[in-house]
Amino acid sequence: MTDQQISLEVVYGTPEKQALLEVVVEKGTTVEQAILASGIMKRFPDINLEVLKVGIWNRTCKLTDLPKKGDRIEIYRPLIADPKEARRRRAEKAVDEGRANRVTGGRAKVTVNKE
């Protein structure tokens, strides 16, 4: 590796299979170019960079951004459920099952005998 090259990681995963690939690219390489250079799209032909979001260290970024040495480029799959909707459904289920109560906050009521 020369002074004009940087080492990066490119990661992607599905529920069945994950990949973390190290790639060495020239300084000034874009996120998209680094992804293509890693060969990860050969392992996962379903990756469509026009649709999927990408990020560097858990922060979304653009395909045109320039990664730095040691960065981890992540390709994100679309969510299968809206997090707000899933939380609302869990809360409704807890109410139906009697696990949630506005008065007790979901905790069991404790009665104390005062004798």
N, C-alpha and C positions, 0 to 999 in steps of 0.2 A: 504494500500500500504506500502510495506516495503522499507528499504534502498536499497535493491537489485532490486527494480522494478522501471520502468519509465512509465509515461503516454504519449501516442502519439495520433495523429489523423491520420486517413486514409481516403482519399477523392477520389471520382470518380464521374463522371457525364456524362450523355448523354443529348441531347437536350430536352428529355422528363422528365428525372428523375435525381436527384443528391443525393449523400449521403456523410455525414461527420460523421464518426464513431470514438468514443474514445475507445482506447484499452490500457490496462495495461499489460506490458510484462516484463520479466526479463531483466536486463542489459545484454548486449552482444547478444541480439536478432537481427537477420539480418532484413533488410527491407522486404525481402520475407516472413520470418517467421511472422513478424508483420502484413503484409497484410493478410496472411492466418488466423492468430489468430483473426483478426477483424471481420471475417465473411462476408466481403464485396463481396466475390466471390459467396456467396449464393444469394445475392440480384441482382448481375449482372453476370449471368452465361457466358456471352460473353467475359468476361475478360480472356485474354490469356497472362500470364506473360512472355511467351517465345517470344511473338511478340511485345507487348506494352512496351513503355518506362515508367520508373518511375522516380520520383524526390523527393527531400526534399526541401521545401520552394522555388519552382520554379527553382531549379537547378537539372538537370538530375543526376542520381546516378546509381550505380549498385545494383542488388538485394542482393549482399553480403555485402553491406555497413552497418555500425552499426549506427542507429539513436540515438540521444540524447534526454533527457527528454524535452518534449514540442514540439518536431519536428512534422511537418505535412508531411506525406508521400502522394504523389500524383501519381495517375495512369493516364497516358496521352493517349487519344485516337489518332488514326492516323489523320493527316490532310486530309481534303476532297479536298483541292485545294492547289496547290503550291503557296505560297505567292508572289513570284517573277512574276509568270505567271499572277496571279490575278491583280497585280499592273500594269503590262504591258497592260492588257486588259482595265483597267480603264483609263490609259493614252491615249490609242488609241481612246477610246470612247470620251474622252474630246476633242481630236483634231477634230474628226469627227463632234462633236456638236459645235465646235467653242469656247469652253471654255478654250482651251489651246493655247497659242501663244508664240513662242520663244521670240518675241520682247517685248511683254507686260507681259510675265510670267503668262498669264491667266487673268490678270486684264483688265478691260474695259479701252479703251483709252479715255482720257479726253482731250477735246480741249478747249483752253482758248482763248477768244476773246481779242485781244490787240487793244484797240481803243484809 
